Amino acid sequence: QSKIQSKTIETEVYVASAEKNFLEERMKLCTYLWKNGFKTEMAYKCNPKLLDQLQYCEKNQIELCVIIGSSELETDTIKIRDVITRNEFLIPREQLIDEIRIHLNKVRQRLAENKQQ
Protein backbone atom coordinates (compact mmCIF):
# COMPACT_ATOMS: atom_id res chain seq x y z
CA GLN A 1 0.00 0.00 0.00
CA SER A 2 1.34 3.41 -0.93
CA LYS A 3 2.40 5.76 1.85
CA ILE A 4 1.66 8.80 -0.31
CA GLN A 5 -1.42 10.58 0.94
CA SER A 6 -3.56 12.75 -1.25
CA LYS A 7 -5.03 15.93 0.11
CA THR A 8 -8.65 15.42 1.12
CA ILE A 9 -9.64 18.92 2.27
CA GLU A 10 -9.53 22.23 0.44
CA THR A 11 -8.13 24.32 3.31
CA GLU A 12 -5.12 26.42 2.25
CA VAL A 13 -4.51 28.40 5.43
CA TYR A 14 -4.96 27.33 9.02
CA VAL A 15 -5.22 29.98 11.74
CA ALA A 16 -3.57 28.88 14.99
CA SER A 17 -2.85 30.48 18.32
CA ALA A 18 0.22 29.97 20.42
CA GLU A 19 -1.49 30.88 23.68
CA LYS A 20 -4.77 30.55 25.55
CA ASN A 21 -7.70 32.97 25.16
CA PHE A 22 -7.15 33.80 21.48
CA LEU A 23 -10.41 32.41 20.09
CA GLU A 24 -11.71 35.85 19.15
CA GLU A 25 -8.44 36.82 17.42
CA ARG A 26 -8.43 33.55 15.46
CA MET A 27 -12.03 34.17 14.42
CA LYS A 28 -11.18 37.71 13.24
CA LEU A 29 -8.25 36.41 11.20
CA CYS A 30 -10.37 33.65 9.63
CA THR A 31 -13.07 36.15 8.68
CA TYR A 32 -10.47 38.48 7.15
CA LEU A 33 -8.92 35.63 5.14
CA TRP A 34 -12.33 34.35 3.99
CA LYS A 35 -13.23 37.85 2.77
CA ASN A 36 -10.02 37.84 0.74
CA GLY A 37 -10.82 34.51 -0.92
CA PHE A 38 -8.69 32.06 1.07
CA LYS A 39 -9.96 28.64 2.11
CA THR A 40 -9.29 28.96 5.81
CA GLU A 41 -10.10 27.10 9.00
CA MET A 42 -9.16 27.01 12.66
CA ALA A 43 -9.63 24.80 15.70
CA TYR A 44 -13.05 25.15 17.24
CA LYS A 45 -11.75 24.56 20.77
CA CYS A 46 -11.33 27.66 22.93
CA ASN A 47 -7.74 26.89 23.90
CA PRO A 48 -6.17 24.30 21.59
CA LYS A 49 -2.54 23.33 22.04
CA LEU A 50 -0.22 24.69 19.36
CA LEU A 51 1.33 21.28 18.74
CA ASP A 52 -2.13 19.77 18.11
CA GLN A 53 -2.91 22.55 15.63
CA LEU A 54 0.37 22.08 13.76
CA GLN A 55 -0.09 18.29 13.66
CA TYR A 56 -3.58 18.82 12.21
CA CYS A 57 -2.02 20.94 9.44
CA GLU A 58 0.54 18.25 8.65
CA LYS A 59 -1.98 15.42 8.73
CA ASN A 60 -4.37 17.26 6.41
CA GLN A 61 -1.67 18.74 4.17
CA ILE A 62 -2.70 22.34 4.80
CA GLU A 63 -0.06 24.46 3.08
CA LEU A 64 0.28 27.41 5.45
CA CYS A 65 -0.37 28.05 9.12
CA VAL A 66 -0.89 31.60 10.37
CA ILE A 67 0.03 31.86 14.06
CA ILE A 68 -1.13 34.62 16.37
CA GLY A 69 -0.02 35.26 19.95
CA SER A 70 0.41 38.14 22.37
CA SER A 71 3.84 39.15 20.99
CA GLU A 72 2.37 39.30 17.47
CA LEU A 73 -0.52 41.45 18.70
CA GLU A 74 1.87 43.82 20.49
CA THR A 75 4.11 44.25 17.43
CA ASP A 76 1.25 44.19 14.87
CA THR A 77 2.82 41.22 13.10
CA ILE A 78 1.71 37.75 12.05
CA LYS A 79 3.79 34.58 12.01
CA ILE A 80 3.44 32.39 8.92
CA ARG A 81 4.61 28.78 8.95
CA ASP A 82 5.21 26.73 5.83
CA VAL A 83 3.80 23.42 7.04
CA ILE A 84 5.94 21.23 4.77
CA THR A 85 9.34 22.85 5.41
CA ARG A 86 8.42 24.07 8.93
CA ASN A 87 10.02 27.43 8.15
CA GLU A 88 8.48 30.32 10.07
CA PHE A 89 8.74 34.05 9.49
CA LEU A 90 7.16 37.22 10.85
CA ILE A 91 5.48 39.74 8.59
CA PRO A 92 3.75 43.06 9.22
CA ARG A 93 0.03 42.47 9.67
CA GLU A 94 -0.93 44.79 6.79
CA GLN A 95 1.05 42.58 4.36
CA LEU A 96 -0.75 39.37 5.35
CA ILE A 97 -2.83 38.90 2.19
CA ASP A 98 0.04 39.59 -0.22
CA GLU A 99 2.46 37.36 1.72
CA ILE A 100 -0.01 34.46 1.87
CA ARG A 101 -0.55 34.69 -1.89
CA ILE A 102 3.20 34.72 -2.50
CA HIS A 103 3.88 31.78 -0.19
CA LEU A 104 0.94 29.70 -1.41
CA ASN A 105 2.29 30.09 -4.95
CA LYS A 106 5.76 28.99 -3.79
CA VAL A 107 4.34 25.94 -2.00
CA ARG A 108 2.25 24.98 -5.03
CA GLN A 109 5.25 25.33 -7.37
CA ARG A 110 7.31 23.13 -5.06
CA LEU A 111 4.56 20.52 -4.92
CA ALA A 112 4.18 20.55 -8.72
CA GLU A 113 7.93 20.09 -9.14
CA ASN A 114 7.94 17.18 -6.69
CA LYS A 115 5.11 15.48 -8.59
CA GLN A 116 7.04 15.74 -11.86
CA GLN A 117 10.11 14.01 -10.40
VOGU-3710 file (C-alpha; in Angstrom, 3 decimals, decimal comma):
1> qskiqsktie> 0,000/0,000/0,000  1,341/3,408/-0,929  2,396/5,758/1,854  1,663/8,799/-0,308  -1,421/10,582/0,938  -3,563/12,752/-1,245  -5,029/15,929/0,112  -8,646/15,418/1,123  -9,639/18,920/2,274  -9,531/22,235/0,441
11> tevyvasaek> -8,125/24,316/3,306  -5,121/26,418/2,247  -4,505/28,398/5,426  -4,958/27,335/9,024  -5,219/29,981/11,740  -3,574/28,880/14,988  -2,850/30,476/18,316  0,223/29,969/20,420  -1,493/30,877/23,676  -4,771/30,554/25,546
21> nfleermklc> -7,696/32,966/25,159  -7,146/33,801/21,481  -10,406/32,405/20,092  -11,714/35,853/19,147  -8,440/36,820/17,421  -8,427/33,545/15,464  -12,035/34,168/14,417  -11,184/37,707/13,244  -8,250/36,409/11,197  -10,374/33,653/9,628
31> tylwkngfkt> -13,071/36,154/8,680  -10,471/38,481/7,146  -8,920/35,631/5,138  -12,332/34,350/3,995  -13,231/37,848/2,772  -10,017/37,837/0,738  -10,817/34,509/-0,921  -8,689/32,060/1,070  -9,958/28,645/2,108  -9,286/28,958/5,814
41> emaykcnpkl> -10,096/27,104/8,999  -9,162/27,010/12,664  -9,626/24,795/15,700  -13,049/25,153/17,241  -11,748/24,561/20,767  -11,327/27,660/22,928  -7,736/26,888/23,899  -6,171/24,297/21,588  -2,539/23,334/22,045  -0,222/24,695/19,364
51> ldqlqycekn> 1,328/21,279/18,743  -2,132/19,772/18,111  -2,912/22,549/15,628  0,371/22,078/13,763  -0,092/18,291/13,658  -3,580/18,817/12,205  -2,022/20,939/9,439  0,544/18,253/8,647  -1,978/15,417/8,729  -4,375/17,260/6,412
61> qielcviigs> -1,671/18,738/4,169  -2,695/22,339/4,799  -0,059/24,456/3,081  0,276/27,411/5,455  -0,366/28,050/9,117  -0,888/31,597/10,373  0,031/31,861/14,057  -1,131/34,623/16,367  -0,020/35,257/19,947  0,412/38,143/22,368
71> seletdtiki> 3,836/39,146/20,995  2,370/39,297/17,474  -0,523/41,449/18,697  1,868/43,817/20,486  4,108/44,252/17,433  1,251/44,192/14,867  2,821/41,224/13,096  1,713/37,747/12,046  3,791/34,575/12,009  3,445/32,393/8,919
81> rdvitrnefl> 4,614/28,783/8,947  5,211/26,726/5,829  3,803/23,418/7,043  5,942/21,232/4,768  9,340/22,848/5,411  8,420/24,067/8,929  10,019/27,431/8,146  8,484/30,322/10,073  8,736/34,050/9,489  7,160/37,222/10,848
91> ipreqlidei> 5,481/39,737/8,588  3,749/43,064/9,224  0,030/42,468/9,672  -0,935/44,786/6,790  1,053/42,578/4,360  -0,746/39,367/5,350  -2,832/38,898/2,189  0,038/39,594/-0,224  2,455/37,365/1,719  -0,011/34,465/1,868
101> rihlnkvrqr> -0,554/34,685/-1,892  3,204/34,717/-2,504  3,881/31,780/-0,193  0,940/29,696/-1,413  2,288/30,095/-4,948  5,762/28,994/-3,787  4,341/25,945/-1,999  2,252/24,977/-5,030  5,253/25,333/-7,366  7,314/23,135/-5,056
111> laenkqq> 4,556/20,518/-4,925  4,179/20,555/-8,717  7,935/20,087/-9,143  7,936/17,175/-6,689  5,109/15,476/-8,594  7,045/15,742/-11,858  10,109/14,010/-10,396
//
